[in-house]
Amino acid sequence: MALGLCILMGIDRIYVGAHYPTDVIAGLALGGSIGLLLARPATAALSELFTRFGSGPLRGLVFAGDRS
């Protein structure tokens, strides 16, 4: 879904004349490669963060409902 919206937005940007096709292709390539490189470290860091906050006094900010 997100990839489709990104492609549609890129086509839009080309259509209105805001960017050249090579700009859009380079942006998609750069954004995709950064996303692939950072997906695992970000997931690990967020999992650790949720685990820490989930067992402390701020658990109401992280989890919905009562987790007693």
PQR file with spaces between the fields and no chain letter, atoms N, CA, C, O and H, PARSE charges and radii, in Angstrom:
ATOM       1  N    MET     1       0.816   -1.190    0.000 -0.4000 1.5000
ATOM       2  CA   MET     1       0.000    0.000    0.000 -0.0000 2.0000
ATOM       3  C    MET     1       0.863    1.259    0.000  0.5500 1.7000
ATOM       4  O    MET     1       0.658    2.159   -0.814 -0.5500 1.4000
ATOM       5  N    ALA     2       1.832    1.317    0.918 -0.4000 1.5000
ATOM       6  CA   ALA     2       2.682    2.503    1.011 -0.0000 2.0000
ATOM       7  C    ALA     2       3.522    2.674   -0.254  0.5500 1.7000
ATOM       8  O    ALA     2       3.722    3.792   -0.729 -0.5500 1.4000
ATOM       9  H    ALA     2       1.999    0.585    1.579  0.4000 1.0000
ATOM      10  N    LEU     3       4.010    1.557   -0.792 -0.4000 1.5000
ATOM      11  CA   LEU     3       4.816    1.645   -2.010 -0.0000 2.0000
ATOM      12  C    LEU     3       3.974    2.179   -3.164  0.5500 1.7000
ATOM      13  O    LEU     3       4.449    2.993   -3.956 -0.5500 1.4000
ATOM      14  H    LEU     3       3.847    0.649   -0.406  0.4000 1.0000
ATOM      15  N    GLY     4       2.744    1.729   -3.260 -0.4000 1.5000
ATOM      16  CA   GLY     4       1.849    2.226   -4.303 -0.0000 2.0000
ATOM      17  C    GLY     4       1.593    3.723   -4.176  0.5500 1.7000
ATOM      18  O    GLY     4       1.575    4.445   -5.174 -0.5500 1.4000
ATOM      19  H    GLY     4       2.358    1.068   -2.616  0.4000 1.0000
ATOM      20  N    LEU     5       1.395    4.183   -2.946 -0.4000 1.5000
ATOM      21  CA   LEU     5       1.180    5.608   -2.729 -0.0000 2.0000
ATOM      22  C    LEU     5       2.430    6.419   -3.058  0.5500 1.7000
ATOM      23  O    LEU     5       2.330    7.529   -3.580 -0.5500 1.4000
ATOM      24  H    LEU     5       1.410    3.597   -2.136  0.4000 1.0000
ATOM      25  N    CYS     6       3.602    5.873   -2.756 -0.4000 1.5000
ATOM      26  CA   CYS     6       4.853    6.563   -3.093 -0.0000 2.0000
ATOM      27  C    CYS     6       5.019    6.687   -4.606  0.5500 1.7000
ATOM      28  O    CYS     6       5.421    7.736   -5.110 -0.5500 1.4000
ATOM      29  H    CYS     6       3.684    4.971   -2.332  0.4000 1.0000
ATOM      30  N    ILE     7       4.712    5.628   -5.312 -0.4000 1.5000
ATOM      31  CA   ILE     7       4.821    5.657   -6.771 -0.0000 2.0000
ATOM      32  C    ILE     7       3.813    6.641   -7.350  0.5500 1.7000
ATOM      33  O    ILE     7       4.141    7.403   -8.260 -0.5500 1.4000
ATOM      34  H    ILE     7       4.386    4.775   -4.903  0.4000 1.0000
ATOM      35  N    LEU     8       2.589    6.630   -6.830 -0.4000 1.5000
ATOM      36  CA   LEU     8       1.572    7.559   -7.298 -0.0000 2.0000
ATOM      37  C    LEU     8       1.987    9.009   -7.041  0.5500 1.7000
ATOM      38  O    LEU     8       1.789    9.878   -7.889 -0.5500 1.4000
ATOM      39  H    LEU     8       2.323    6.011   -6.091  0.4000 1.0000
ATOM      40  N    MET     9       2.553    9.256   -5.886 -0.4000 1.5000
ATOM      41  CA   MET     9       3.014   10.603   -5.563 -0.0000 2.0000
ATOM      42  C    MET     9       4.152   11.018   -6.489  0.5500 1.7000
ATOM      43  O    MET     9       4.212   12.172   -6.914 -0.5500 1.4000
ATOM      44  H    MET     9       2.714    8.550   -5.197  0.4000 1.0000
ATOM      45  N    GLY    10       5.056   10.091   -6.807 -0.4000 1.5000
ATOM      46  CA   GLY    10       6.143   10.391   -7.730 -0.0000 2.0000
ATOM      47  C    GLY    10       5.629   10.740   -9.113  0.5500 1.7000
ATOM      48  O    GLY    10       6.118   11.672   -9.751 -0.5500 1.4000
ATOM      49  H    GLY    10       5.007    9.153   -6.462  0.4000 1.0000
ATOM      50  N    ILE    11       4.639    9.988   -9.574 -0.4000 1.5000
ATOM      51  CA   ILE    11       4.031   10.274  -10.878 -0.0000 2.0000
ATOM      52  C    ILE    11       3.363   11.643  -10.846  0.5500 1.7000
ATOM      53  O    ILE    11       3.454   12.407  -11.807 -0.5500 1.4000
ATOM      54  H    ILE    11       4.241    9.231   -9.055  0.4000 1.0000
ATOM      55  N    ASP    12       2.696   11.948   -9.746 -0.4000 1.5000
ATOM      56  CA   ASP    12       2.079   13.263   -9.580 -0.0000 2.0000
ATOM      57  C    ASP    12       3.107   14.384   -9.685  0.5500 1.7000
ATOM      58  O    ASP    12       2.881   15.382  -10.370 -0.5500 1.4000
ATOM      59  H    ASP    12       2.621   11.327   -8.966  0.4000 1.0000
ATOM      60  N    ARG    13       4.236   14.214   -9.005 -0.4000 1.5000
ATOM      61  CA   ARG    13       5.278   15.241   -8.998 -0.0000 2.0000
ATOM      62  C    ARG    13       5.846   15.464  -10.400  0.5500 1.7000
ATOM      63  O    ARG    13       6.176   16.591  -10.769 -0.5500 1.4000
ATOM      64  H    ARG    13       4.420   13.403   -8.449  0.4000 1.0000
ATOM      65  N    ILE    14       5.957   14.397  -11.169 -0.4000 1.5000
ATOM      66  CA   ILE    14       6.427   14.524  -12.548 -0.0000 2.0000
ATOM      67  C    ILE    14       5.366   15.222  -13.394  0.5500 1.7000
ATOM      68  O    ILE    14       5.689   16.099  -14.195 -0.5500 1.4000
ATOM      69  H    ILE    14       5.690   13.481  -10.869  0.4000 1.0000
ATOM      70  N    TYR    15       4.103   14.837  -13.219 -0.4000 1.5000
ATOM      71  CA   TYR    15       3.001   15.374  -14.004 -0.0000 2.0000
ATOM      72  C    TYR    15       2.870   16.889  -13.847  0.5500 1.7000
ATOM      73  O    TYR    15       2.672   17.601  -14.831 -0.5500 1.4000
ATOM      74  H    TYR    15       3.841   14.124  -12.568  0.4000 1.0000
ATOM      75  N    VAL    16       2.980   17.383  -12.607 -0.4000 1.5000
ATOM      76  CA   VAL    16       2.823   18.828  -12.379 -0.0000 2.0000
ATOM      77  C    VAL    16       4.098   19.602  -12.690  0.5500 1.7000
ATOM      78  O    VAL    16       4.107   20.831  -12.624 -0.5500 1.4000
ATOM      79  H    VAL    16       3.141   16.805  -11.807  0.4000 1.0000
ATOM      80  N    GLY    17       5.170   18.899  -13.028 -0.4000 1.5000
ATOM      81  CA   GLY    17       6.416   19.561  -13.413 -0.0000 2.0000
ATOM      82  C    GLY    17       7.306   19.965  -12.257  0.5500 1.7000
ATOM      83  O    GLY    17       8.226   20.763  -12.434 -0.5500 1.4000
ATOM      84  H    GLY    17       5.162   17.900  -13.083  0.4000 1.0000
ATOM      85  N    ALA    18       7.048   19.429  -11.086 -0.4000 1.5000
ATOM      86  CA   ALA    18       7.861   19.784   -9.923 -0.0000 2.0000
ATOM      87  C    ALA    18       9.217   19.080   -9.933  0.5500 1.7000
ATOM      88  O    ALA    18      10.188   19.605   -9.389 -0.5500 1.4000
ATOM      89  H    ALA    18       6.301   18.780  -10.943  0.4000 1.0000
ATOM      90  N    HIS    19       9.292   17.873  -10.560 -0.4000 1.5000
ATOM      91  CA   HIS    19      10.533   17.101  -10.599 -0.0000 2.0000
ATOM      92  C    HIS    19      10.681   16.419  -11.946  0.5500 1.7000
ATOM      93  O    HIS    19       9.709   16.175  -12.661 -0.5500 1.4000
ATOM      94  H    HIS    19       8.502   17.447  -11.002  0.4000 1.0000
ATOM      95  N    TYR    20      11.935   16.121  -12.269 -0.4000 1.5000
ATOM      96  CA   TYR    20      12.222   15.285  -13.430 -0.0000 2.0000
ATOM      97  C    TYR    20      12.051   13.821  -13.034  0.5500 1.7000
ATOM      98  O    TYR    20      12.143   13.492  -11.851 -0.5500 1.4000
ATOM      99  H    TYR    20      12.725   16.320  -11.688  0.4000 1.0000
ATOM     100  N    PRO    21      11.802   12.936  -14.001 -0.5600 1.5000
ATOM     101  CA   PRO    21      11.665   11.503  -13.673  0.2800 2.0000
ATOM     102  C    PRO    21      12.889   10.931  -12.960  0.5500 1.7000
ATOM     103  O    PRO    21      12.749   10.080  -12.082 -0.5500 1.4000
ATOM     104  N    THR    22      14.084   11.388  -13.328 -0.4000 1.5000
ATOM     105  CA   THR    22      15.287   10.873  -12.663 -0.0000 2.0000
ATOM     106  C    THR    22      15.337   11.284  -11.193  0.5500 1.7000
ATOM     107  O    THR    22      15.847   10.538  -10.356 -0.5500 1.4000
ATOM     108  H    THR    22      14.198   12.079  -14.042  0.4000 1.0000
ATOM     109  N    ASP    23      14.810   12.467  -10.878 -0.4000 1.5000
ATOM     110  CA   ASP    23      14.745   12.900   -9.469 -0.0000 2.0000
ATOM     111  C    ASP    23      13.872   11.956   -8.659  0.5500 1.7000
ATOM     112  O    ASP    23      14.227   11.562   -7.548 -0.5500 1.4000
ATOM     113  H    ASP    23      14.397   13.073  -11.558  0.4000 1.0000
ATOM     114  N    VAL    24      12.732   11.601   -9.224 -0.4000 1.5000
ATOM     115  CA   VAL    24      11.785   10.732   -8.529 -0.0000 2.0000
ATOM     116  C    VAL    24      12.360    9.332   -8.371  0.5500 1.7000
ATOM     117  O    VAL    24      12.234    8.724   -7.308 -0.5500 1.4000
ATOM     118  H    VAL    24      12.444   11.922  -10.126  0.4000 1.0000
ATOM     119  N    ILE    25      12.987    8.820   -9.417 -0.4000 1.5000
ATOM     120  CA   ILE    25      13.589    7.480   -9.346 -0.0000 2.0000
ATOM     121  C    ILE    25      14.709    7.456   -8.312  0.5500 1.7000
ATOM     122  O    ILE    25      14.816    6.508   -7.535 -0.5500 1.4000
ATOM     123  H    ILE    25      13.090    9.314  -10.280  0.4000 1.0000
ATOM     124  N    ALA    26      15.541    8.492   -8.298 -0.4000 1.5000
ATOM     125  CA   ALA    26      16.626    8.560   -7.315 -0.0000 2.0000
ATOM     126  C    ALA    26      16.067    8.647   -5.891  0.5500 1.7000
ATOM     127  O    ALA    26      16.598    8.017   -4.975 -0.5500 1.4000
ATOM     128  H    ALA    26      15.454    9.263   -8.929  0.4000 1.0000
ATOM     129  N    GLY    27      15.011    9.416   -5.708 -0.4000 1.5000
ATOM     130  CA   GLY    27      14.395    9.528   -4.388 -0.0000 2.0000
ATOM     131  C    GLY    27      13.803    8.217   -3.911  0.5500 1.7000
ATOM     132  O    GLY    27      13.939    7.850   -2.744 -0.5500 1.4000
ATOM     133  H    GLY    27      14.580    9.927   -6.452  0.4000 1.0000
ATOM     134  N    LEU    28      13.138    7.506   -4.829 -0.4000 1.5000
ATOM     135  CA   LEU    28      12.588    6.198   -4.462 -0.0000 2.0000
ATOM     136  C    LEU    28      13.696    5.207   -4.117  0.5500 1.7000
ATOM     137  O    LEU    28      13.573    4.437   -3.165 -0.5500 1.4000
ATOM     138  H    LEU    28      13.027    7.804   -5.777  0.4000 1.0000
ATOM     139  N    ALA    29      14.776    5.230   -4.891 -0.4000 1.5000
ATOM     140  CA   ALA    29      15.894    4.320   -4.624 -0.0000 2.0000
ATOM     141  C    ALA    29      16.571    4.641   -3.294  0.5500 1.7000
ATOM     142  O    ALA    29      16.871    3.738   -2.513 -0.5500 1.4000
ATOM     143  H    ALA    29      14.877    5.857   -5.664  0.4000 1.0000
ATOM     144  N    LEU    30      16.809    5.922   -3.039 -0.4000 1.5000
ATOM     145  CA   LEU    30      17.454    6.320   -1.789 -0.0000 2.0000
ATOM     146  C    LEU    30      16.568    6.019   -0.585  0.5500 1.7000
ATOM     147  O    LEU    30      17.028    5.456    0.408 -0.5500 1.4000
ATOM     148  H    LEU    30      16.565    6.655   -3.674  0.4000 1.0000
ATOM     149  N    GLY    31      15.293    6.396   -0.680 -0.4000 1.5000
ATOM     150  CA   GLY    31      14.372    6.131    0.424 -0.0000 2.0000
ATOM     151  C    GLY    31      14.185    4.649    0.689  0.5500 1.7000
ATOM     152  O    GLY    31      14.126    4.221    1.841 -0.5500 1.4000
ATOM     153  H    GLY    31      14.918    6.852   -1.487  0.4000 1.0000
ATOM     154  N    GLY    32      14.091    3.866   -0.379 -0.4000 1.5000
ATOM     155  CA   GLY    32      13.940    2.416   -0.212 -0.0000 2.0000
ATOM     156  C    GLY    32      15.152    1.768    0.414  0.5500 1.7000
ATOM     157  O    GLY    32      15.023    0.901    1.278 -0.5500 1.4000
ATOM     158  H    GLY    32      14.139    4.215   -1.315  0.4000 1.0000
ATOM     159  N    SER    33      16.345    2.188   -0.023 -0.4000 1.5000
ATOM     160  CA   SER    33      17.559    1.586    0.537 -0.0000 2.0000
ATOM     161  C    SER    33      17.757    1.982    1.995  0.5500 1.7000
ATOM     162  O    SER    33      18.184    1.157    2.803 -0.5500 1.4000
ATOM     163  H    SER    33      16.449    2.892   -0.725  0.4000 1.0000
ATOM     164  N    ILE    34      17.460    3.210    2.339 -0.4000 1.5000
ATOM     165  CA   ILE    34      17.556    3.631    3.743 -0.0000 2.0000
ATOM     166  C    ILE    34      16.534    2.877    4.590  0.5500 1.7000
ATOM     167  O    ILE    34      16.834    2.449    5.705 -0.5500 1.4000
ATOM     168  H    ILE    34      17.114    3.880    1.682  0.4000 1.0000
ATOM     169  N    GLY    35      15.333    2.719    4.056 -0.4000 1.5000
ATOM     170  CA   GLY    35      14.311    1.961    4.774 -0.0000 2.0000
ATOM     171  C    GLY    35      14.725    0.523    5.024  0.5500 1.7000
ATOM     172  O    GLY    35      14.524   -0.008    6.116 -0.5500 1.4000
ATOM     173  H    GLY    35      15.089    3.067    3.151  0.4000 1.0000
ATOM     174  N    LEU    36      15.307   -0.109    4.004 -0.4000 1.5000
ATOM     175  CA   LEU    36      15.758   -1.497    4.174 -0.0000 2.0000
ATOM     176  C    LEU    36      16.916   -1.605    5.152  0.5500 1.7000
ATOM     177  O    LEU    36      16.984   -2.561    5.924 -0.5500 1.4000
ATOM     178  H    LEU    36      15.471    0.322    3.116  0.4000 1.0000
ATOM     179  N    LEU    37      17.821   -0.643    5.133 -0.4000 1.5000
ATOM     180  CA   LEU    37      18.967   -0.684    6.035 -0.0000 2.0000
ATOM     181  C    LEU    37      18.576   -0.443    7.489  0.5500 1.7000
ATOM     182  O    LEU    37      19.170   -1.024    8.397 -0.5500 1.4000
ATOM     183  H    LEU    37      17.765    0.134    4.506  0.4000 1.0000
ATOM     184  N    LEU    38      17.597    0.395    7.709 -0.4000 1.5000
ATOM     185  CA   LEU    38      17.265    0.786    9.078 -0.0000 2.0000
ATOM     186  C    LEU    38      16.067    0.063    9.678  0.5500 1.7000
ATOM     187  O    LEU    38      15.743    0.290   10.844 -0.5500 1.4000
ATOM     188  H    LEU    38      17.115    0.867    6.971  0.4000 1.0000
ATOM     189  N    ALA    39      15.398   -0.800    8.917 -0.4000 1.5000
ATOM     190  CA   ALA    39      14.201   -1.460    9.427 -0.0000 2.0000
ATOM     191  C    ALA    39      14.498   -2.347   10.631  0.5500 1.7000
ATOM     192  O    ALA    39      13.810   -2.255   11.647 -0.5500 1.4000
ATOM     193  H    ALA    39      15.661   -0.984    7.969  0.4000 1.0000
ATOM     194  N    ARG    40      15.495   -3.189   10.535 -0.4000 1.5000
ATOM     195  CA   ARG    40      15.799   -4.096   11.667 -0.0000 2.0000
ATOM     196  C    ARG    40      16.303   -3.357   12.903  0.5500 1.7000
ATOM     197  O    ARG    40      15.803   -3.614   13.999 -0.5500 1.4000
ATOM     198  H    ARG    40      16.054   -3.264    9.709  0.4000 1.0000
ATOM     199  N    PRO    41      17.283   -2.440   12.772 -0.5600 1.5000
ATOM     200  CA   PRO    41      17.724   -1.729   13.977  0.2800 2.0000
ATOM     201  C    PRO    41      16.614   -0.904   14.623  0.5500 1.7000
ATOM     202  O    PRO    41      16.531   -0.829   15.849 -0.5500 1.4000
ATOM     203  N    ALA    42      15.768   -0.290   13.814 -0.4000 1.5000
ATOM     204  CA   ALA    42      14.672    0.506   14.374 -0.0000 2.0000
ATOM     205  C    ALA    42      13.668   -0.384   15.090  0.5500 1.7000
ATOM     206  O    ALA    42      13.169   -0.014   16.153 -0.5500 1.4000
ATOM     207  H    ALA    42      15.834   -0.350   12.818  0.4000 1.0000
ATOM     208  N    THR    43      13.364   -1.545   14.531 -0.4000 1.5000
ATOM     209  CA   THR    43      12.435   -2.466   15.167 -0.0000 2.0000
ATOM     210  C    THR    43      12.992   -2.968   16.492  0.5500 1.7000
ATOM     211  O    THR    43      12.267   -3.056   17.483 -0.5500 1.4000
ATOM     212  H    THR    43      13.769   -1.845   13.668  0.4000 1.0000
ATOM     213  N    ALA    44      14.276   -3.295   16.510 -0.4000 1.5000
ATOM     214  CA   ALA    44      14.899   -3.764   17.751 -0.0000 2.0000
ATOM     215  C    ALA    44      14.898   -2.671   18.818  0.5500 1.7000
ATOM     216  O    ALA    44      14.602   -2.935   19.984 -0.5500 1.4000
ATOM     217  H    ALA    44      14.866   -3.223   15.705  0.4000 1.0000
ATOM     218  N    ALA    45      15.227   -1.452   18.417 -0.4000 1.5000
ATOM     219  CA   ALA    45      15.267   -0.353   19.379 -0.0000 2.0000
ATOM     220  C    ALA    45      13.877   -0.046   19.921  0.5500 1.7000
ATOM     221  O    ALA    45      13.718    0.180   21.120 -0.5500 1.4000
ATOM     222  H    ALA    45      15.467   -1.237   17.470  0.4000 1.0000
ATOM     223  N    LEU    46      12.874   -0.037   19.056 -0.4000 1.5000
ATOM     224  CA   LEU    46      11.518    0.247   19.515 -0.0000 2.0000
ATOM     225  C    LEU    46      10.967   -0.871   20.379  0.5500 1.7000
ATOM     226  O    LEU    46      10.226   -0.607   21.325 -0.5500 1.4000
ATOM     227  H    LEU    46      13.003   -0.220   18.082  0.4000 1.0000
ATOM     228  N    SER    47      11.310   -2.110   20.077 -0.4000 1.5000
ATOM     229  CA   SER    47      10.863   -3.225   20.913 -0.0000 2.0000
ATOM     230  C    SER    47      11.435   -3.101   22.317  0.5500 1.7000
ATOM     231  O    SER    47      10.729   -3.310   23.304 -0.5500 1.4000
ATOM     232  H    SER    47      11.913   -2.325   19.308  0.4000 1.0000
ATOM     233  N    GLU    48      12.705   -2.763   22.400 -0.4000 1.5000
ATOM     234  CA   GLU    48      13.351   -2.567   23.708 -0.0000 2.0000
ATOM     235  C    GLU    48      12.700   -1.411   24.460  0.5500 1.7000
ATOM     236  O    GLU    48      12.452   -1.506   25.662 -0.5500 1.4000
ATOM     237  H    GLU    48      13.278   -2.594   21.599  0.4000 1.0000
ATOM     238  N    LEU    49      12.429   -0.340   23.762 -0.4000 1.5000
ATOM     239  CA   LEU    49      11.807    0.826   24.378 -0.0000 2.0000
ATOM     240  C    LEU    49      10.418    0.500   24.899  0.5500 1.7000
ATOM     241  O    LEU    49      10.071    0.886   26.015 -0.5500 1.4000
ATOM     242  H    LEU    49      12.630   -0.263   22.785  0.4000 1.0000
ATOM     243  N    PHE    50       9.614   -0.209   24.103 -0.4000 1.5000
ATOM     244  CA   PHE    50       8.274   -0.589   24.545 -0.0000 2.0000
ATOM     245  C    PHE    50       8.329   -1.543   25.729  0.5500 1.7000
ATOM     246  O    PHE    50       7.487   -1.471   26.623 -0.5500 1.4000
ATOM     247  H    PHE    50       9.896   -0.522   23.196  0.4000 1.0000
ATOM     248  N    THR    51       9.310   -2.432   25.742 -0.4000 1.5000
ATOM     249  CA   THR    51       9.453   -3.354   26.862 -0.0000 2.0000
ATOM     250  C    THR    51       9.767   -2.590   28.141  0.5500 1.7000
ATOM     251  O    THR    51       9.199   -2.878   29.194 -0.5500 1.4000
ATOM     252  H    THR    51       9.994   -2.491   25.015  0.4000 1.0000
ATOM     253  N    ARG    52      10.674   -1.615   28.053 -0.4000 1.5000
ATOM     254  CA   ARG    52      11.028   -0.830   29.243 -0.0000 2.0000
ATOM     255  C    ARG    52       9.860    0.009   29.747  0.5500 1.7000
ATOM     256  O    ARG    52       9.571    0.025   30.943 -0.5500 1.4000
ATOM     257  H    ARG    52      11.136   -1.381   27.197  0.4000 1.0000
ATOM     258  N    PHE    53       9.189    0.704   28.832 -0.4000 1.5000
ATOM     259  CA   PHE    53       8.071    1.547   29.244 -0.0000 2.0000
ATOM     260  C    PHE    53       6.863    0.717   29.654  0.5500 1.7000
ATOM     261  O    PHE    53       6.064    1.160   30.478 -0.5500 1.4000
ATOM     262  H    PHE    53       9.423    0.691   27.860  0.4000 1.0000
ATOM     263  N    GLY    54       6.718   -0.468   29.097 -0.4000 1.5000
ATOM     264  CA   GLY    54       5.570   -1.306   29.402 -0.0000 2.0000
ATOM     265  C    GLY    54       5.562   -1.838   30.818  0.5500 1.7000
ATOM     266  O    GLY    54       4.510   -2.222   31.330 -0.5500 1.4000
ATOM     267  H    GLY    54       7.368   -0.828   28.427  0.4000 1.0000
ATOM     268  N    SER    55       6.719   -1.866   31.460 -0.4000 1.5000
ATOM     269  CA   SER    55       6.773   -2.384   32.823 -0.0000 2.0000
ATOM     270  C    SER    55       6.993   -1.274   33.850  0.5500 1.7000
ATOM     271  O    SER    55       7.160   -1.567   35.034 -0.5500 1.4000
ATOM     272  H    SER    55       7.574   -1.554   31.045  0.4000 1.0000
ATOM     273  N    GLY    56       6.996   -0.032   33.434 -0.4000 1.5000
ATOM     274  CA   GLY    56       7.234    1.075   34.354 -0.0000 2.0000
ATOM     275  C    GLY    56       5.999    1.927   34.563  0.5500 1.7000
ATOM     276  O    GLY    56       4.899    1.565   34.147 -0.5500 1.4000
ATOM     277  H    GLY    56       6.860    0.205   32.472  0.4000 1.0000
ATOM     278  N    PRO    57       6.194    3.059   35.209 -0.5600 1.5000
ATOM     279  CA   PRO    57       5.063    3.934   35.518  0.2800 2.0000
ATOM     280  C    PRO    57       4.454    4.606   34.279  0.5500 1.7000
ATOM     281  O    PRO    57       3.347    5.138   34.361 -0.5500 1.4000
ATOM     282  N    LEU    58       5.135    4.595   33.157 -0.4000 1.5000
ATOM     283  CA   LEU    58       4.622    5.228   31.947 -0.0000 2.0000
ATOM     284  C    LEU    58       3.906    4.259   31.020  0.5500 1.7000
ATOM     285  O    LEU    58       3.664    4.584   29.858 -0.5500 1.4000
ATOM     286  H    LEU    58       6.035    4.163   33.090  0.4000 1.0000
ATOM     287  N    ARG    59       3.562    3.072   31.517 -0.4000 1.5000
ATOM     288  CA   ARG    59       2.951    2.066   30.636 -0.0000 2.0000
ATOM     289  C    ARG    59       1.630    2.511   30.048  0.5500 1.7000
ATOM     290  O    ARG    59       1.239    2.027   28.987 -0.5500 1.4000
ATOM     291  H    ARG    59       3.759    2.809   32.461  0.4000 1.0000
ATOM     292  N    GLY    60       0.926    3.428   30.714 -0.4000 1.5000
ATOM     293  CA   GLY    60      -0.328    3.945   30.185 -0.0000 2.0000
ATOM     294  C    GLY    60      -0.136    4.764   28.919  0.5500 1.7000
ATOM     295  O    GLY    60      -1.065    4.907   28.124 -0.5500 1.4000
ATOM     296  H    GLY    60       1.243    3.822   31.577  0.4000 1.0000
ATOM     297  N    LEU    61       1.066    5.303   28.726 -0.4000 1.5000
ATOM     298  CA   LEU    61       1.351    6.059   27.506 -0.0000 2.0000
ATOM     299  C    LEU    61       1.670    5.140   26.341  0.5500 1.7000
ATOM     300  O    LEU    61       1.534    5.538   25.184 -0.5500 1.4000
ATOM     301  H    LEU    61       1.820    5.187   29.371  0.4000 1.0000
ATOM     302  N    VAL    62       2.089    3.923   26.628 -0.4000 1.5000
ATOM     303  CA   VAL    62       2.521    2.998   25.588 -0.0000 2.0000
ATOM     304  C    VAL    62       1.427    2.018   25.223  0.5500 1.7000
ATOM     305  O    VAL    62       1.205    1.737   24.045 -0.5500 1.4000
ATOM     306  H    VAL    62       2.199    3.599   27.568  0.4000 1.0000
ATOM     307  N    PHE    63       0.743    1.496   26.229 -0.4000 1.5000
ATOM     308  CA   PHE    63      -0.262    0.458   25.988 -0.0000 2.0000
ATOM     309  C    PHE    63      -1.652    0.972   26.339  0.5500 1.7000
ATOM     310  O    PHE    63      -1.825    1.702   27.315 -0.5500 1.4000
ATOM     311  H    PHE    63       0.923    1.725   27.186  0.4000 1.0000
ATOM     312  N    ALA    64      -2.633    0.589   25.543 -0.4000 1.5000
ATOM     313  CA   ALA    64      -4.011    0.966   25.819 -0.0000 2.0000
ATOM     314  C    ALA    64      -4.635   -0.063   26.768  0.5500 1.7000
ATOM     315  O    ALA    64      -4.322   -1.251   26.697 -0.5500 1.4000
ATOM     316  H    ALA    64      -2.493   -0.003   24.750  0.4000 1.0000
ATOM     317  N    GLY    65      -5.486    0.388   27.622 -0.4000 1.5000
ATOM     318  CA   GLY    65      -6.177   -0.527   28.530 -0.0000 2.0000
ATOM     319  C    GLY    65      -5.358   -0.857   29.762  0.5500 1.7000
ATOM     320  O    GLY    65      -4.223   -0.404   29.912 -0.5500 1.4000
ATOM     321  H    GLY    65      -5.740    1.353   27.680  0.4000 1.0000
ATOM     322  N    ASP    66      -5.940   -1.642   30.630 -0.4000 1.5000
ATOM     323  CA   ASP    66      -5.296   -2.046   31.875 -0.0000 2.0000
ATOM     324  C    ASP    66      -4.467   -3.288   31.638  0.5500 1.7000
ATOM     325  O    ASP    66      -4.993   -4.293   31.160 -0.5500 1.4000
ATOM     326  H    ASP    66      -6.862   -2.010   30.508  0.4000 1.0000
ATOM     327  N    ARG    67      -3.194   -3.248   31.958 -0.4000 1.5000
ATOM     328  CA   ARG    67      -2.296   -4.387   31.765 -0.0000 2.0000
ATOM     329  C    ARG    67      -1.800   -4.910   33.107  0.5500 1.7000
ATOM     330  O    ARG    67      -0.619   -5.229   33.248 -0.5500 1.4000
ATOM     331  H    ARG    67      -2.767   -2.431   32.346  0.4000 1.0000
ATOM     332  N    SER    68      -2.673   -5.001   34.079 -0.4000 1.5000
ATOM     333  CA   SER    68      -2.297   -5.451   35.426 -0.0000 2.0000
ATOM     334  C    SER    68      -1.980   -6.916   35.448  0.5500 1.7000
ATOM     335  O    SER    68      -1.645   -7.459   36.501 -0.5500 1.4000
ATOM     336  H    SER    68      -3.632   -4.743   33.964  0.4000 1.0000
